[in-house]
Each structure stands twice: as C-alpha cells, then as structure tokens.
Amino acid sequence: MKTKLETCKNCEQEFDEDFKFCPHCGQQAKDELTVKVLFYNTISNYFSFDARFLKSFFPLLFKPGYLAKKFIEGKRLLYLHPAQLYLFISVVFFFVFSFIQRDQVQSLDNKLAKTLKKEQVVDTISPQHIRDSLNILKLQKKKVKDSIARAALRKTLMDNKLFHSFSETQIDSIVNGENYQNNGVLNFDFNEKSIDLLIEMGATDAVVLKEMGLNDDAGAFERRFYKQILKFYKSRKGGSILQAFYDTIPIAMFFLLPIFALFLKVFYRKSGSYAHHLVFSFYYFSFLFTVFSIIISINFIYDIPDWIDFLIAVSTFIYLLKALRVFYQQGRFKTFLKGGIVTFLFLSFVAPLTAFILGMFAFMFY
C-alpha cells in the first residue's frame, strides 16, 4: 500500500501524512491559523522562556558560579543561555535606571541654572539710575566693539604672518581691551563678561570663539571642543551631556564584559578557552545588573541607608570570589588573590578610562 505524502508549508519537504509534525523542520503538519492557535503559540513560547528564566534566576542569585559550571559541562537547554539571560536582565536594568537618570538630568539642569544664573539689574525709576544705565550701555557697546576689533586685529596679523611679532600687551594697547592668552594649547580662561556681551549683541559664533581663544589654525578636534563649550555656555545646561553619557553606557558594556573575560583568561589561562571565561562573565554581569535593579526598585519605595549600599557592594565582591572558586576549582587563597587583582585592575583602570572616554564622547556629540 502506497504511503500518502504531505508537503510541509514551511520547508516544502515531503513526509508521511500520518506525522503530526514535519520531521525536517518540526512545524506542525496541519496548523490552521486561528485566534486560539495564535495566542497559544505566543503564550507557550513566553512561558517556555519564563520557565527557563525562573530555573536560572534563583541559582544566579544564590549559587555563585553554578550556572556557568553547568553550562560548560553541557547542560545548556535546562537553563537560559548566558548571553540571552544577560540581554534580558540588562534591558530590565536600563529600563529601571531610566527613571533615575531622568531625575538626575533634571536636577543637574536646575543646579546649573542656579549656579550660572546671570546677575540681573533691578530697575528703579530714579533719574540717576537712568543716567547710570545709559552710561553702562555705552560702556558695554564699547567693550563689544573692542572685542570685535581685537578678534579682527588678530586675524589680520595672522593673515600677514605678523601675529608673533606683536606681544599681547601691544595688541591690548591697540584696542584697549581685555587680556588674551593662548599659547597653542587649549585655554578656557576667557572673560565671561566679554563673551556675554558678544552673545547679547548678536555676534557670530566665529567672533565669539575667537574671543574665547580659538586660533585659525586649530585642528578639527580643538574646533569641535570649543564649539561644544560655547554651546554649553549659551544653554547653561548640563543635563543633555549627562543624558548622552547615560545613553552610551549600554554600548560600553558590550566592551567592558569581554575585557573582564580577558582578565580572567590571563589569570586562569589553563582553565579552558576564552569562550569559557565569557560564559562566566555573562552570568556574573547578569548577577550585578540584577542586584542593581533590585536596589534601584527598593529605593523608589524606601531610601536605603548608605551603609547598606556599602554592604551590598562588598557582597558582590564576595559573590565573585565564591563564583570563581566554584567555576575554576581553585583554593581559597589563589581565588582571593586572583579575584582581588582582577577587581582592582578593572575598577582602577578599565572603569575610569571607560568613564572618561564616555564623558568625552558625550560632551563632543551631545
């Protein structure tokens, strides 16, 4: 008797029509799309992930190094994949952290607005005050003209290659303006009153930048840096810079985690390939993000005392030592020594350097 064949709608391979699932790709043989089927598949896929997540979550918190060891031993379907667990928890962490960073950005803007607030002259009706105001206005206009003249004079001297033939005192005596110093290096000790006057009078950014000390032969980086300083000076808001800094942290973590794994590879060079150390790093960073997410969530309800925050920070290091001992199977002294050195190098050099790079990037492109 000839067997009737069915064609799979997914992979288009033929199989026995008595099969309920395609032996080639695993799709259900007769899967009519209904609302019930649609939501059943969605919910079943979700709870399949959720079940493995719960099986992974509690060992992650209370059994340091257990998940990494089991994954290396080959048990890779019972628990959530380390990279998948890390991505899921990091998304949760940065979502929770977004509520804090929004408050910090607003708080920074408010503090800078108070600190950098310009002094305002209180108006009175007395004739003497009116005369004084007119005199001040004349003086301000003169300073603006002097500033523009000073910038124009410098450009003229530079164009004619005579700039170095004149001292700053001679230039100042020509225009009777403020002192100007720039010896080929970044110098932001500019006169704020002159800059404020130029901005208020509608001077172009090129003129203002010259007054700030930007040379015509400055490179692209220096020009960008001066422009960002002027942008910050005009807005007098640092929240945008802080927000840009926070936005780059998730990207930076994809570099920090492999570097941490590289440190482990150096100190545990005989304990498997680099991939083994990556597995350990994925689980450890997942633990860190979990702890930070819990702390942030609790702080929304109750402000945790600083000494408790300190104890929690210490506990993450103790967790690391226990995880290293379970995963690499070495003695307590070696584990403490290697774990301490790795933590010291990472926190003393890698983390500060990364923060500096992120800060520069945030400032240059906010």
C-alpha positions in Angstrom: 0.0 0.0 0.0 1.5 3.3 -1.1 2.0 5.8 1.7 0.4 9.2 1.2 2.8 12.1 1.5 2.2 15.6 2.9 4.2 18.7 1.8 5.4 20.9 4.6 4.2 24.5 4.2 7.4 25.8 5.9 10.3 23.8 4.4 8.4 22.3 1.5 9.7 18.8 2.2 7.5 15.8 1.8 6.7 13.4 4.7 4.1 10.8 5.7 0.7 12.4 6.2 0.3 10.4 9.5 3.0 12.6 11.0 1.7 15.4 13.2 5.0 17.3 12.8 7.3 17.8 10.0 10.4 15.6 10.6 12.6 18.1 8.7 11.8 21.4 10.4 9.5 20.5 13.3 6.5 22.6 12.2 3.0 21.2 13.0 1.7 19.4 10.0 -1.9 20.7 10.0 -1.6 24.1 11.7 -4.6 26.1 10.7 -4.2 29.6 11.9 -6.9 30.6 14.3 -7.1 33.1 17.2 -6.7 30.2 19.6 -3.6 28.8 17.8 -2.1 32.3 17.5 -2.3 33.1 21.2 -1.5 29.5 22.3 1.8 29.7 20.4 2.6 33.1 21.8 1.8 32.1 25.4 3.6 28.8 25.2 6.7 30.4 23.8 6.6 33.0 26.5 6.2 30.5 29.3 8.9 28.3 27.8 11.3 31.2 28.1 9.9 32.2 31.5 10.3 28.6 32.9 13.9 28.5 32.0 14.4 32.0 33.3 13.0 31.1 36.7 15.2 28.0 36.7 18.2 30.2 36.0 17.2 33.2 38.2 17.4 31.7 41.7 20.7 29.8 41.1 22.1 33.0 39.6 21.4 34.9 42.9 22.1 32.2 45.4 24.5 29.7 43.8 27.6 31.7 42.6 29.3 30.0 39.7 26.7 27.2 39.5 25.1 28.2 36.2 28.4 28.8 34.4 29.8 25.5 35.5 26.7 23.6 34.4 26.7 25.4 31.0 30.3 24.4 30.4 29.5 20.8 31.5 26.9 20.6 28.7 23.6 21.3 30.4 22.6 24.1 28.0 18.8 23.6 27.5 17.7 23.3 31.1 18.9 26.9 31.9 18.7 30.1 30.0 21.6 30.8 27.6 24.1 33.1 29.4 24.0 35.7 26.6 20.2 35.6 26.5 20.0 36.0 30.3 22.4 38.9 30.2 20.5 40.7 27.5 17.2 40.2 29.2 18.4 41.4 32.6 20.4 44.3 31.2 17.2 45.5 29.4 15.3 45.4 32.7 18.1 47.2 34.5 18.4 50.1 32.0 14.6 50.4 32.0 14.6 50.8 35.7 17.6 53.0 35.7 16.0 55.3 33.1 13.7 56.7 35.9 16.7 57.7 38.0 18.6 59.2 35.1 15.7 61.4 34.2 15.6 62.8 37.7 19.4 63.3 37.7 19.3 65.1 34.4 16.6 67.5 35.6 18.4 68.0 38.9 21.7 68.8 37.1 19.9 71.4 34.9 18.3 73.0 37.9 21.6 73.2 39.8 23.5 74.7 36.9 20.7 77.2 36.2 21.1 78.5 39.8 24.9 78.4 39.7 25.3 80.0 36.3 22.4 82.4 36.6 23.4 85.8 35.3 23.0 88.8 37.6 20.1 91.0 36.7 19.9 94.7 37.4 16.8 95.7 39.3 15.1 98.6 37.6 14.3 101.7 39.5 12.5 104.9 38.4 15.2 107.4 39.7 16.7 109.7 37.0 20.2 108.9 38.4 19.6 105.2 37.7 18.5 106.0 34.1 21.7 108.0 33.6 23.8 105.2 35.1 22.1 102.7 32.9 22.8 104.8 29.8 26.5 105.0 30.8 26.6 101.3 31.4 25.0 100.6 28.0 27.6 102.9 26.3 30.4 101.1 28.1 29.0 97.7 27.1 28.8 98.8 23.4 32.4 100.0 23.6 33.5 96.6 25.0 31.7 94.8 22.3 33.4 96.9 19.6 36.7 96.4 21.3 36.2 92.6 21.4 35.3 92.5 17.7 38.2 94.8 16.9 40.6 92.6 18.9 39.4 89.5 17.0 39.7 91.2 13.7 43.1 92.5 14.5 44.4 89.1 15.4 43.1 87.7 12.1 44.8 90.5 10.1 48.1 89.9 11.9 47.8 86.2 11.3 47.0 86.6 7.6 50.1 88.8 7.2 52.2 86.4 9.3 52.9 89.2 11.8 51.0 87.9 14.8 54.1 86.6 16.5 55.8 89.9 16.1 53.3 91.6 18.4 53.1 90.9 22.1 49.7 90.6 23.8 50.4 93.9 25.6 50.9 95.7 22.3 47.7 94.2 20.9 45.8 95.2 24.0 47.1 98.7 23.8 45.9 99.0 20.2 42.3 98.0 21.0 42.3 98.8 24.8 40.5 95.6 25.5 40.9 92.6 27.8 44.0 90.4 28.0 44.1 87.5 25.6 46.4 84.5 26.1 46.6 81.4 24.0 50.0 79.7 23.6 48.9 77.0 21.2 47.1 74.9 23.8 43.5 74.7 25.0 42.8 77.7 27.2 39.4 78.4 28.5 40.2 81.1 30.9 38.2 83.6 28.9 36.5 86.8 30.1 32.9 85.8 30.7 31.6 89.4 30.5 33.1 89.9 27.1 31.6 86.7 25.9 28.2 87.6 27.4 28.3 91.0 25.7 29.2 89.5 22.3 26.3 86.9 22.6 23.8 89.6 23.7 24.8 91.8 20.8 24.3 89.0 18.3 27.9 88.4 17.3 28.6 85.4 15.2 29.9 82.2 16.7 33.2 82.7 14.8 33.8 86.0 16.6 32.8 84.6 20.0 35.1 81.6 19.5 38.0 83.9 18.7 37.3 85.8 21.8 37.3 82.5 23.7 40.8 81.8 22.4 40.3 79.6 19.3 43.1 80.0 16.7 42.5 80.0 13.0 44.9 77.1 12.5 43.2 75.0 15.2 42.5 71.3 14.3 39.2 69.7 13.9 39.1 68.3 17.4 40.0 71.6 19.0 37.4 73.4 17.0 34.8 70.9 17.9 35.7 71.2 21.6 35.5 75.0 21.6 32.1 74.8 19.8 30.7 72.4 22.4 32.0 74.7 25.2 30.2 77.6 23.6 27.1 75.5 23.1 27.2 74.6 26.8 27.9 78.2 27.8 24.9 79.5 25.9 22.4 76.9 27.1 23.9 76.7 30.6 22.5 73.2 30.9 24.5 70.0 31.6 21.5 67.6 31.5 22.0 66.9 27.8 25.6 65.9 28.4 24.6 63.7 31.3 21.9 62.1 29.2 24.3 61.5 26.3 26.7 59.9 28.8 24.0 57.5 30.1 22.9 56.6 26.6 26.3 55.3 25.8 26.6 53.1 28.8 24.7 50.1 27.3 27.1 50.2 24.3 30.1 50.4 26.6 29.0 47.3 28.5 29.5 45.2 25.4 33.2 46.2 25.5 33.6 46.0 29.3 32.3 42.5 29.6 34.8 41.0 27.1 37.6 42.9 28.7 36.6 41.4 32.1 36.6 38.0 30.5 40.1 38.7 29.0 41.4 39.5 32.5 40.1 36.1 33.6 41.7 34.4 30.7 45.1 36.0 31.7 44.8 34.8 35.3 43.2 31.5 34.5 45.0 30.7 31.2 44.9 26.9 31.8 41.2 26.8 32.6 39.6 26.5 29.2 39.2 28.7 26.1 38.3 32.4 26.1 34.7 31.3 25.5 34.6 29.7 28.9 35.6 32.9 30.6 32.9 34.8 28.5 30.3 32.4 29.9 31.4 33.2 33.4 31.4 36.9 32.7 27.9 36.9 31.2 26.5 35.2 34.3 28.4 37.5 36.7 27.4 40.7 35.0 23.8 39.4 34.9 24.0 39.0 38.7 25.4 42.6 39.0 22.5 44.0 36.9 20.0 42.0 38.9 21.3 43.3 42.2 21.4 46.9 40.9 17.9 46.6 39.6 16.6 45.4 42.9 18.4 48.2 44.8 17.0 50.9 42.5 13.5 49.5 42.7 13.6 49.4 46.5 14.9 53.0 46.6 11.8 54.1 44.8 9.8 52.9 47.8 12.3 53.4 50.7 15.6 55.2 50.7 18.3 52.6 51.6 20.9 53.9 54.1 24.4 54.3 52.7 25.9 51.7 55.0 23.6 49.1 53.5 24.6 50.2 50.0 28.2 49.7 51.0 27.5 46.2 52.4 25.7 45.2 49.1 28.7 46.5 47.1 31.0 44.3 49.3 28.7 41.3 48.9 29.1 41.5 45.1 32.8 41.0 45.6 32.3 38.1 47.9 29.9 36.6 45.4 32.6 36.9 42.7 35.1 35.1 44.9 32.7 32.2 45.6 31.8 32.0 41.9 35.4 31.9 40.9 36.1 29.1 43.3 33.2 27.1 42.1 33.9 27.6 38.4 37.7 27.3 38.3 38.0 24.8 41.2 41.0 26.5 42.9 41.8 27.1 46.6 40.6 30.0 48.7 44.0 31.8 48.8 44.5 31.7 45.0 40.9 32.6 44.4 41.1 35.6 46.7 44.4 36.8 45.2 43.3 36.4 41.6 39.8 37.8 42.2 41.2 40.8 44.1 43.7 41.6 41.4 41.2 41.3 38.6 38.7 43.5 40.5 41.4 46.1 41.3 42.6 46.3 37.7 39.1 46.5 36.4 37.9 49.2 38.8 41.1 51.2 39.0 42.0 51.4 35.3 39.4 50.0 32.9 36.3 51.5 34.5 37.8 55.1 35.0 39.2 55.0 31.5 35.9 54.0 30.1 34.1 56.7 32.1 36.5 59.3 30.7 36.0 58.1 27.1 32.2 58.1 27.5 32.3 61.6 29.1 34.4 63.0 26.2 32.1 61.3 23.7 29.0 62.6 25.4 30.4 66.1 25.6 31.6 66.1 21.9 28.3 64.8 20.5 25.5 65.9 22.9 
